[in-house]
Amino acid sequence: MLDISRIESGNLAVSIEPIELGPVVADALAIIRPMAEERGVRLPRASGRGMFVRADRQRLSQVLLNLLSNAVKYNRDFGEIRLRCVAEGEVVRVAVTDTGLGIPPDMVPRVFNPFDRLGAERTGVEGTGVGLVLSRGLVEAMGGSLTFVSVPGEGTTFTVRLPAAAEPSPLPQAPAPDVPEWLPRSSPAGPTDGSRRVTVLYVEDNAANLDLVSRYLSQMPAVDLITTMQGRLAVDLARLHRPDLILLDLHLPDLDGESVLRRLREDPHTATVPVAILTADATPGQERRLRAQGADHFLHKPLDFARLAALLDPRGPVVQS
């Protein structure tokens, strides 16, 4: 809802640059694959290699994850998802198609209404009804459009159209990563010498924070990073991937961090996954309450990267604090 409010007020921050579709699509499909496998839904191969769009990478990833997760949730068991990336002059089109029940014609005008789940609230499929309206707002903030067509009994196709971009010129080799001077530049995780890998799920709705932490963790060869900006999707991803550590922001657009923590601890699949709360405004009382609810660590913003590195050391178990 915070993102929707920012979109409506024109205050949503986006970082527009030429983005190759292929890697973003491949990452989204990899993240969603375990969810699809649980229901026997077939996923397509990644596409979009060599196609460039003008977009914010994190926001584009957020949109694709939302469309793909919906295509899994509202598909039929052992159904199929198709994904096509097509260049059309000055526009690139990304279409996500499911083989679900489709949307009844009388409900079509309500698809982008916030909190309207089109009757899905009477099923076992969880949701809030804000994912599509948020996705459309994000796409429009990037200069594109999000539309759909649906055939009852056959399925639905959601199509993202974004401005095409030319392939950027290769950047000159730099002596060090483009990170702040105070950020450690060597890998605190040590060499990849056969020690176990660490999977981290980072749940954060601030694109700048996501970018900073992602660049830092990219220096750790033994760390595999999964990111999401949505609390409900974070619960699904945690259940499917069983990460070694979850970095959890408290302020999320669809489900607050405290509710995410509660759901993680109630689910036997994620009850013991270590959770580190990331926050800039935690009070002592709030910290005590969240620790009582199952939070293992508290990392205050601005983030202490040395402490984060200690939690992620792949040469031993995740450190408790």
N, C-alpha and C positions, 0 to 999 in steps of 0.2 A: 504493500500500500504506500510505503514511503516513495518507492520508485514511481508508482502511478501518480502520486501527488507532484513529484518533481517533473514528470512528463507534462502534466496538465498545466503546471505553472511556467513551463519553459525553462526550468532550472536543472534539467538532467545533464550531467557532465558526460560527454562522449569524446573519445579520442579517435578521430577519423584518419585512417591511413590505408594504403594499398595492402590488402590481405589476400593471400592465396587461399582459395576455398578448400582445396584438397586436404591439407593437414587439419583444418578445423573440423571438416566433416569426418575424417578418420578418427580424430580424438573423440568426437561425440558418439560415434558408432561403437567405439571400444568401451566407453563408459556405460552405454546402455545395453551392451550385449548380454551381460548376466541376467538382467531383468527380462530381456526377450527370451533367453533360453529357458527360464522358469516356466514360460507359457508355451514354449515350442514355436515362437514366432520367428520366422526367417528374416534376417536382415540382409540388405544389399551390400555389395562391395562399395568401398569408398569411391567417390567420384569428385570431379572438380579440380583435378590436378592441372596446373597450368592456367587456371582461370583466376583472375584477380578482381576483387570488388573493393569499393571504398566503404569501409566499415570500422567499427570498434571491435577488436578481436574478442574481448571478453563478453561484450553484449551479444555479438553474433553467436558465440558458443552457447550463451544462455538461451537464446531463441531456438537454436537447433536442438538443444537438449530438451527443451520444453515440448517442441513438436514431436520429437522422436519418442519421448516418454509417454505422451498422450497416444501416439500411434500404437504403442505396446499396450497400454492400459485399456484402451477402447477397441482393441482388435479382438478377433475371435481366437480361441485356442488353436494353435498350429496354423495361424494365419501368416500373412506376409506383409512386409513393409518394402516399398519401392522408393528410391531417392534418385532424382535426376537433377543434374546441374547443366544448364543450357545457356550459352551466350547468344544474346539477341541484340546485336548492334551495341548500343550504349548501356544496355541493361543485361544483368546476369540473373537467370531465374533458377531458384532452388525449390523443387517440388517434393513434398513428403506425402506418400500415399499409403493408407492402410486398407485392410480388407475386412473392416468391422461392419457393424450394422448400418452405418451411415447416420445422417441427421434427418429426422422427419421434416418435410417442407414447412410445417407450421412453426417449427423451432428455429429455422434458419435465421430469421431476423434477430434472434436473441443470442447468437453465438458469441458476440463480443460484448455482451452485457456483463459487468462485473458481478460476481457472486452468483450468477445464474448457471447452474450445472446441468440444465436441460434434462432434469429427472435423474441424473446419475447419483444424486444423494440418496436415492432409494436402493442403490446397489451396493456392493461391497467395495467399489472403487473409491479410494480416498481422493480428496481434492478440495479446493476452495472456490474455484470459479474465477480466479483472477489471472491464471497463467496465459490465456490467449489475449486478453485485453492488454496485459503487460507486454507480451511479445509484439503485438501490433504497435504499441507505443514505442518500443525500443527500435523496431524496424523503421518506423516513420522518423524517429529522431536521427537515424542514420541516412535519411534521404530516400528511403525505399517504401515498399508497401507490402502488406500481408493480406492475401485473399484466400478464399476456399471455394470448392465445389464439392457437393456430396450427392451420392446416389443411394437412396435407402436400400438396404439389403446387400450392397456391393462395397461400400467404403467411402472414404473422404480423402480429398487431397488439399493440403494447405501449401500455398505457394508464396515464397519470399522473393521479391524482386528488389535488387540493389543496383546502384550505379556501377558500371564496369570501370575498371582501373587498368592502367598499363602496368606491365611488370616493372617494379622498381629497379633502378640500377644497383648493381652490387656495391655494398658498402666497403670502403677501404678497411684493411686489416688494422685493428686497434690493439695496443699492447695489453689492454685489460678490459673486462666487461664494463659497459656503461652503467655503473652503479654508483651510489653515493660514496664519498671518500671514506666514511666511517664504516662502511659495510665490509666485513671480512671477505677477502678475495680468493683465499685458498679453501679447499674443501675441508670443513671441520670433521666430516664423516670419515676422513682417512681414505686410504687406497681401497680399490675394489679387489680384495685378495681372497675372495671366496667366502667372506663373512655374509651373514644373511642380509637380504634386502629389506627395506622398510617402506611400507605403503602409508601415505599420509592423505587424508581427506580434509581439504581446507574449505570451510563454509563461510563465505564472506560476500556481502553485497556491494562493497566499495571497490570499484575497478582499480583504483590506484593502489590500494592495499594488496589486492590480488596480484597485481603486476610486480610489486616490490618483493613479496614473499616468494612468488613463483621464480623470479630471477635469482633470489638467494638460494632457493632449494635446487635450482638447476645446476649449481656448482657442486652438488653432492651426488656423485654418480650412483650411489647405492640407494637413493631415495626415489620412489615412484610417487608422483603427485597427481591427485584427482581433485578438481575444483568444482564448486557449484555455488550459485548465488541464492538458491532457494532451499528453505528449511525442509519442506516435505520431500523434495528430491534427495536431500542429504540423508534422510532416514532410509530411503530405499537403497541409496548407494552404499551406505554403511552396512546394511544387512547383506547386500550382495557381494561386496568386496572384502569385508572383515578387515578394515585397515588396522595398522599397528598404532595409529594415533589419529584422533580427530581434532583439528583446530577449529573451534566453533565461536563465531561472532555472535553477540547477543541480539543485535538489531538486524533482522532479516525481513524482506518484503512480504512474505506470505505466512510465516510461522516463526515466532520469536525463539531465540536460542534456548531459553529456559524450557519451552515446550518441546523443542527438539531433544534436549537432554533427557527430559522425562520419558519421551517415547523410546529413546535409545536404551534406557535402563529398564523399561518395561518389556522389551523384546528380548527373549532368551538368546537370540542370535547376536545381539550387540551389547548385552548387559555388562560384559567385562571389557569392552573395548575402551582403552584410555581416552579420556576427553580433556582437552586443554581449552579453557574459556579464554578468548581474546577480547579484551574490552578496554576502553579508555575511561570509563566512568563507574567502575564497580565500587560500591561502598563496603566497609567491613561487614555490615549486616547482610548485604547481598552475597558476598563471598561465602560467608558461613552457611547461608541458606542453600546456595548452589553446591557447595561441598557436601552438605548433608543429603542432597538429592543425587549425588554420584559424580560430581566433577572431580577429576583427579589433579588437575593443575590449573593455576591462574597465571596468564601471561598478560601483563598490562601494556597498553599502547602509550607511547611508541615502543615497539617490540624490542626486547632484549634478545638479539640474535644469538649471543653466546649461550643463553639458557635454552633457546630453542634447539640449538645444535646438540646440546647435551641430551635432550629428550630424544633426539633422532639418531643417536650413535648406533650404527648397525652392527658394531662389534659386540654388543651386549644387549640385554633387555631394555625396553623403554624405562627410563628412570622415573620413579615415583617421587612426588614432592608434596 
